[in-house]
Amino acid sequence: MAISDTLSKNAPPQAGKGRGKGITLAVIAATQLMVVLDATIVNIALPHIKDALNFSTTDLSWVINAYTLTFGGLLLLGGRAGDILGRRRVFIFGTLLFGLASLLGGFAQDSSLLLAARALQGIGGAICSPTAFALIATNFEEGPERNKAFGVFSAVAGSGAAIGLLAGGLLTEYLDWRWVFFVNVPIAILIAVAAPRYIAESERHPGRFDLPGALASTLGLVGLVYGFIRAASDGWSDSITLGSFAAGAILLAAFFVIENRTDQPITPLHLFANRNRTGGLVMMLCLAAAMFGIFFYVVLFVQGPLGYSPLKAGVSFLPISVSIIIAAQIASNLQAKYGPKPFMAGGALLVTVGLTWLTQMSGDSGYLDGVLGPTVVFGFGMGLIFVPVMLLAVAGVPGEETGAASGLLNSMQQIGGSLGLSILTTVFAHYATAEATAQLPGFMKSATPDQLAYLQQHHEFPPGTDAANSVLTQGISHGFIVGAALAAVALLIAVFVIKAKASDLPSGDSSAVAMH
């Protein structure tokens, strides 16, 4: 996805100067904010979604995975669609699709309808997010104007997680969990109305859609994720579990064959020839797995054993966002002097320490030792890693493939998060089930009639009971052993695979290229 197209001849006059440019940037940035904050705004509402739609804890992970799998799997196809069909047109379509999916999600009355809406949201995000980024190049002149626009866009992308945490807490506590979806609808409509007036259309470029490659990769990943989550409930010998793994492996193998043979692949495989880029991508794959696990399981912990309200839960996660932002600024300012390797290795070490700390979680853990300490260490480590990994993703890449390279990094983050969360869920289920078996005799002796009725109806201990808290924390603590192991793999890659020096990094606004 090239980002150097000029404005089309029929550009709207409002997109040209002054106030019009400000509105143009606001419209583009608002779309990116809507997509980025969706990940965390929904996380805060997960306990309420679980109760309202009768999700089990393991099946609840699909509320996240249904979105990230379609978003990450179709992201590069969405960027290609903008190049071929016109970016503004595709941008508007993707935004409206995201809004429609949000509306359907807000009205969902059962788990299957919500998951379908989440998958549709992911498709909409995969269409509008890469085109939003590329539209900055179409609508802002190269130089200070474009650099400033990229800076605003990157700031929005970086702050989206924190805004989502607060917004999710406010909406869930004072309105209803459904409003974490409904809030997107008026935003999407306003963007779609303003876009034709303030955003210039790009030139169309001839090309073909690599639809077989996109479908093979996305469905292959769905097969693997479903296999892990199915194993959590039905065991590793279950025929459907084994069939899901087999189908996923076959489809992913087919994806690589397709990409190797097609003239216009959705994922240019030669991008993996560079050891620094490939090392950075694999690191992101591993670390995203742990990051998604934190936002999923620790949210359940603070609203479960700690008894936090949705708003207080959102606020309790702000330190991790702040630590990421501070560390990213440090890494960004010192990259040119020290190169990427020290920050990638030091960051991976801190992430490993933070995740190892989380393995000590128990029913007696408080906020300071159970959440704040480990997540701040984790967040600071991730902040040190983000900038060098982003820069390495586009280092040495021709201009016409910069979009594909940065989109590949974003895809790795989403895909890694989905796969990692499904693996953590499998481990969680195993140890939670064992702990539930151990807790059952004592619970049956002391439980009230209402608590026994809840157990019989939901097949889970009632929330807030010592048994429920023990089951949850046992599953979480053992799940994060996997997260710590993945972080250790990232640390080994940073130490032994990454060889990049400061002189190997791109200059200019390349850091912004990777932040969509």
N, C-alpha and C positions, 0 to 999 in steps of 0.2 A: 504494500500500500504506500505509494509515493506520497510525499507531503509537499511537493513543490509546484503544484498546479497553480496557474494564474486564474484570476477572476473571469467568469464567463462574461460575454458581451452584454447579456441582459441582466446584469447585476442590478438589484434594486438600489435606487439612489440613496436610501437611508443607510445602506451598509457602508457608505463611503467615508464619512468624516464625523468627528465630534461625538455628539450625543448618540448618534446612530451606531457608532462603533462600540460604545459602552454597552448599549442594549444588546448588540450582536454577541459580545462576549458574555453578558449576563445570561442570555438564552442558552448558549452552548454550555457554559459552566453549570447552569441549573440542571441540565440533563445529566451531566456527569455526576453531580452531587446526588441526584435522585437514584442513580444506579449504584453508586459507591456506598451510600448510607443504608441501602436496603439490606446489606449483609448484617449489620449490627442492630438496626432498628427492629428487625424480626427476632434476633436472638433474645433480646430482653423480654419479649412476649412469649417465648417458648413454654415456660411453665403453665401459662394460662391457655395457650393453644392445646397443650397436652391434656389438660383437664376438660376443656370444652369439647374437643373432638375425639376424646378417648384414645389418644396415642399411647403406646407403650414407650418407655424411655428409649429403647433401641430403635423403634420405628420413627420416633421423633426426629432422628438425625436426617431422615429423608426431607424434612422441611427445608433443611440447608442444602442437602445434596441435589435435590431436584432442580434447584436454581443454579448451583455452581457447575453442575455437569453440563447443562445445556449452554450456559453462559461461556464457560471455558472451552467446550468442544466446538462451538459455532462462532467464536469470536473472530477468527481469521476469515471465515466465510463472510461474516458481516462486513468486514473491511473491504473485501474484494467486491461485494455487492455495491458499495458506495462508489468504487472506482468505475465500475461498468455501467451502472444505472444512473449515476448522479448522486453526489453525497447528500445534498439537501433533501432530495426526495426520499432517499433511504433513511436519513436521519428522522424525518417526520414520521415515516411509517413505523420505525422501530420505537419511537417515543410513544406513539398512540397504542401500539401493541403492548408495550409495558404498562401503560395506563389501564387498558382493557383487562389485562391479566390481573392487575392489582384490584380492580373492581370485582372480578370473579373471585379472587382470593378472599376479599373482605366479606363476601356473601356466602362463602362455602359453608355447607352444613354437615359435611363429613370429611374424613381424612383424605379420601381419594380425590375429591374435587379440589381440595386445597393443594394437594401435591401436583395435580394437573395445572392449576393456576401458577404455581411456583415454577414449573418447567416452562410455561409460556412466558413468564416474566424473564426467565433466563434467555429465552430466544430474543425477546424484545431488547434486553440489555446488550446481547451480542451484536445486534444490528445497529443500535444507536450509539453505543459507547465508542467504537473505533471511528465511526464517521464524525462524531462530535470532535474528537481529537484532530482529525484530518481537516475539518472545516476551519480550524484556526489558520492553517496554512493558506486555505482558499480565500479567507476574508481579511487577513492581516498581512501587510507588506513585510518582506524579509528585513531583518534588522531590529532596532530597538522596539518597534511597535509589536512585532511578532514575539520577541523575547519577553516583553511585558505580559502579553496575552498568555504565553506558555507558563509564566510564573504564576499568574492568577489561577490558571487551570490546574496546575500542580498543587497549589495551596488548597484548592477545593478538594482535590482527590485525597490529599493528605489529612484534611480535617474531617472528611466524611464519616470516618469511623466514630470519632468522638461525638459529632453532631447526632449520628444515628443512635448512640447509646442514650443520650439525653432525651432525644425526641421519642424513642421507644419507651423510655420510662414514663415520660409525661403522658403520652397518649394512652398507654396501657393502664396507668393508675387513675387518671382523671376521666377518661372516656371508656375505651374498651379495646381489647387486643385487636379487634377488626380494623381499628383506625390506623394501625401501622401499615395497612394496605390501602385503605381509602384515601389517606393523605396524598398518595401519588397521583390520584385521578385528576384533581383540579390543576396540579402542576403540569401534568402531561398535556392537558387541553390548552393551557396558556402557552406552553412552548410551541405546540403545533400551530396555534393561531399566529404567534409572533414570528415564527421561523420564515415563512414566505416573504414577510415584509422586511426583515432585518438581516437575513442571511443570504448571501449570494450563492447561486448554484455553481457547481464545479463542472469542468468539461468531462465528458464521458470518454472512457478509454476502452478500446476493443479488448475483449478477453472472454474466457469461458469460466463457468463456475465449476469448481472441483467438488461437486455435490457428493459423489461416491466416497471421496476421501473424508469429507466432513461427517457423513453418516457413519462410516465404518469406525472412525475414531470415537465419536460420541457414544454410539451404541456399544462399542467394545468396552469403554470405561463404565457404562451403566451396568454391563454384565459383571464386571469385576466387583463394583461397589455392591450390587445386589447380592453377589455371592458371599461377600464378607458379612453383610447384615443378615442374610438368611442363615449363615453358619452360626450367628449369635443366638438365634432362636431355635434352629432345627438341627444343628450339629454339622460337622464336617463331612460325614458320610451320607448326608441327605442327597438324594438323586438330583433335586432341583439345584441345590448348592453346587454340586459338581458340574451340572449342566451349565449353570451360569458362568462358572470359571472357564469352562471349555469354550463356550460361545464368545466370552470376552477375549480370550487369548486368540481365537481364530480371527475375530474381527480386527483386532489390533495388528495381527500379522498381515491381514489383507490390506489394512491401511498403509503399512510401509511398502507393500508391493505396488499399490496404486500410486503413492507419492513418488516412487522411484521411476514409474513408467509414464506418468502424465506430463504433458508439456508445460502446464501451468498449475503446479501443485499448490494446495492450500498451505502446506508446510514445506518450504524448500529444505530438503534434508541436508544439503551441503552446509547449511548454517551450523550443523553439529560438528563440522570438521575442525573447528577451532576449539582447542582444549580448554581455554579460559572461559569461553562462552558456554560450552557444554557443562563445565564444572559449576559455573554460576547457576545455570538452569536446573541442574540436579540438586544443588543446594536449596534453591527456592522450592523445588518439589518437596524436599524433606521438611523444610522449616515451615512451609505453609500447612503441612499436615498437623504439626504441633499447634500452630497458631489457631487454626479452626477448632481444634480440640479445646483450647483454653476458653474461647468465646462461647463454646457450646456447653461444656461440662461445668466450668466454674460459675457460669450464670445459674445453672441448676443448684449449685452449692449455696450461693449467696441468697437465693430466694427459697431454699429448702432449709437445711440445718441452721443457717444464720438468720432466717426469717425476715430478710430485707424486702421492703416494698419494691415494685418495679422501678420507681424513680430513684430510690436509694441504691438499688442495684446498678442502675445506669451511672450514677455518680461514682460509685465504688470502682468502676472500671476506667474512669478518666485518667488516673495516674499512669496506666499502661500506654495510653495515647500520648500523654505528655512526654513520657520517657522516650518513646519512639521518635517524636518530633525533635527533641533536644539532641539525641544521639545522631539522628540523620543530619542535623545542621553541623555537628562536629565533624562527622565523616566527610560531608560535602566541602567544608572549608579546608580540610587537611589532605584531601585526596592528591592534589597536585604535588604536595611535598613528600608524602610517605608512600603513595601508591595504594592499590586496593587490598593487597594481601593482609597487612596487619589488621585492618578493620574487619575483613571477612573472617579471619581466624579468631581474633579477639571477640567479635560478635558471636560467632558460633560457640565459643567457650562459655560466654555468659548465658546464652540460650540453653545450653546443656545444663549449666548450674541451676538455672531457674526451673527447668522441667524436672530435674532430679529433686529439687526442693518440693515440688508439687506431689511427688510420690509419697511424701510423708504426711499427706492430708489424712485427717481422721475426724470422727464425729465430735471430738473435743477441740478441733482447730478453730481459731478465731479469725477475724479479718486481717489483722496485722501479720500474723505468722502464716496463715493459711492462704491468703489471697494477695495482699499488698506486697509483701516482700518478694515472693517468687515472680509475680507478674511484672513488677517494675524491673527486676533483673532481666527477665525474659524480654521485655519491651526495649530496654536499652540495647541489648544485644541485637535484636532485630533491626533497630534503627541504624546501628553501625553497618549492618549488612546490606540494607536496601539500596543505598546509593551506589556502592561499587558494583553490585550485581546488575543494576540497571545500566550502568555505563558499559560494563563488559558485554551486555547483551547486544549493544549496537556498535561496539568498537570494531572498526575495519569492515563494516557492512556497507555496500554500495547504497547510494541515496534511494534508489528505487526499491530496495528491500528493507529499509529502516523500519517501515511500518510492520512488515512481517516479523522482523526480529523482535521488536518491542511487544507486538501482539503475542508472540510465542512465549515471552516471559510472563505476560498476564495469564495466558492459558495454563502455563505450568503452575502458577499460583493457585488458580481455581481447581485444576485437576488434582494437584497435590493435596489441597484441602479436602476434597471429596474422598479421595482414596484413604488419606490419613484418618479422617473422621470415621470412616467405615471400619478401618482396622482397630482404632481405639474403641469403637463401639463393640466389636467382637470380644475384645479383651475385657471391657467393662462388663458385658453380659455374663461372661464365664465366672468372674469373681463375685459379681453381685448375686448371681444365682447361688453360688456356694455359701455366701454370707447369709442369704435369705433362709437357706436350709438350716443353718446353724442357729439363727435367731427365732425360728418358728416355734419351737417348744415353749420357750420363755414367754413369747408374745401371747400364745394361746392361753397361758395360765393367768396373765394379768390384764388381758384386753377387755374393754367394755363391749357390750352388745353392739353398739354403733361401729366400733372399730372392727369387730368380727364381721359385721355385715359389709363394711367397706372392703375388707380383704376378700370376701367371697365374691363380691361383684367385680372388683377391679384386678384381682390376683396380684395385688401389691399391698405392702403395709401402708396404713394411712399416713399422709404427709405430716411431718412434725414429730412423729413418734421416734423413740430412740432406735427402734428396729429399722425404720425407714432411713434414718440418718446414717446408721451404720452400714446398711446395704449400699447406699449411694456413695459414701466416701470410700468404701472398700473397692468398689468398681472404678471410681475415678483415680484413686491412688495407683492402682495397678495398671490402668489404661495409660497413665503418663509415663510408665516405664518404657512403653513403646515410643512415646514422644521423645523421651530422653535418648533412646537408642538412635532414633532418626537424626536427632541433633548431633549426636556423636559422629554419625556418618558424614554429616555436613562439615563438621570440624576436621575430619580426616581429609575431605576433599579440599578444604581451604588450605590445609598445611601441605599436602603432597601433590595436588593436581594444579592448583592455581599458580601460575608463574608470571602473571602480568605485573608490569612496573608502571610507574606514573606516566611514563612516556607513551604507553600503549593505550591510554584512555583518550576518548574523543574530547574535543573542546567545544565551546559554544553552548548551545542549548540542548545538547544531547541528553542531559539528565531529564529534561522534560519529556523527551521522546518516549521514554520508557514508563512514564507515570500515568498512563491511561489504563 
